């Protein structure tokens, strides 16, 4: 009978998060194992690669869930509400991962310097592509007027990304943050008249 686990996966992830926050992606698995109080072998039994552990520690594993949820809403419910929900899910995810994701970029942007960049691909392009695919499908159903889905998706994602940059990455001291719900509703107030069939 195998020994019961005394260190949980969550404790390993917390140790990894702390190491990555201090040292970036260059933190070694030996250091992470030491912090978690386990052997490196045990660490690799739980997480196949350092990259897998990094994705878990930063919160990248479920990053694209909002995209999948949106694609499942084609032809379902109210299009404007679907876009609002998707935007809020994107912002909620960003609020959780952007501070940690900054670790990736602290090592430089070139994939040679940081193998996680290559593994991630281009999430911003994937986000815009997913939104454009949703809009094209809704146009085909007549639930959105004929538009350039790529331009509309880039407009929406660019504005959401700017919000993330302004509110999460470079907040102003002494300025009250702009509520995400208010921001998304206001954004759709501007965009929806051009989308409504």
Secondary structure, DSSP 8 states (H G I E B T S, - for coil): -----SS-HHHHHHHHHHHHHHHGGG--HHHHHHHHTS-HHHHHHHSSSHHHHHHHHHT-TTTTHHHHHHHTTTTSS-HHHHHHHHHHHHHHHHHHHHHHHHHHHTT-SSTTT-HHHHHH--HHHHHHHHHHHHHHHHHHTTSS-S--HHHHHHHHHHHHHHHHIIIIIS--TTS----HHHHHHHHHHHHHHHH--
